[in-house]
Amino acid sequence: MPPRWPRKPDRNDPEFRRIDDRMNFAVHVAVAATINSGLWFFHNLKAAKWEWLPFLTAAWAVVLLVHLVYIAAIANYSSTPPKST
């Protein structure tokens, strides 16, 4: 069951920004897992010589780690909205 938000969603609401960023991270993890597992499945099934595949998987893992560090440590969820320039 998808999460329910008790009030109108607003990007200026710090609680909504936090849950929205975490849900986006979950989608990012799901897409990465789906694509990588599919690529590795066909790599093994066809006994392919895809030298680029470990590098793609490692790069995507690094991007996921950076995304996680951002939402866990860097993102500012204070009650004041971020300034747009």
N, C-alpha and C positions, 0 to 999 in steps of 0.2 A: 504494500500500500504506500503510495507516495506521501511525502510529508505534507502536512497542511499548515498554512500560515494563518494565524488567528486574526490578522488585520490586512488591510490593503497593502500589497507589496510596494515598497518604496526604497530605492537605492540609497536614499539619505538615511535610512534606518540602519544603525550599525549592526544590529542583530540579523537583519535581513541580508546585509552585505556579507556577513560571516557565513551564514548558511548557504548563500548563493555561491560564494567562492568554494566552499567545501563540496557542494553538489557538482560544480563544474570540474573540480579535481577528480571526483568519482567517475564522471563521464570520461575524462581524459584517461584515467587508469583502465576503464573498461574498453575503450577504443584501442589503446595500446596493447592490452592483453589479447583482444580478439584478432587484431591484425598480425601481431607477432606470432601467436600460436598457430594461426593459419599458414603463415609463411614457413614456419619451422615444420609444420605437418607436411606440406608439399615438398619441402626441402628433403625431408627424410623419406617420404614416399617415393619420390622420383630419383633418389640418390643423386641429387643435383650438386653441382660444384659452385655454389653461390658463396664466394669469398666475402661479399659485401654484407651478408646477413648478420654475422656476429657484430659487425660495426654498427649496423642499423639498430639492432637490439640494445647495444650498449649506449648509443647516442640517445635513444628514446628513454632509456632508464635514467640517464643523466638529466634529461629535460623533465622527467617526472619528479626527480629529486629536487631540482630547482623550483618547480611548481609547488612542491610540498613545503620547502623551506620558506617560500614567499608567503603562503597562506598561514603557516604556523608561526613564523617569527618576524616577518618584515611588514606584512600588511597592517595598515593602521585602521582599526575599527572603532575609533573614537566617535563621539556623538556629533562632532562637527564634520560636515561633508567636505570631501577633498575639493580644493580650488581648481577650477578649470581655467586654462589660459587662453 
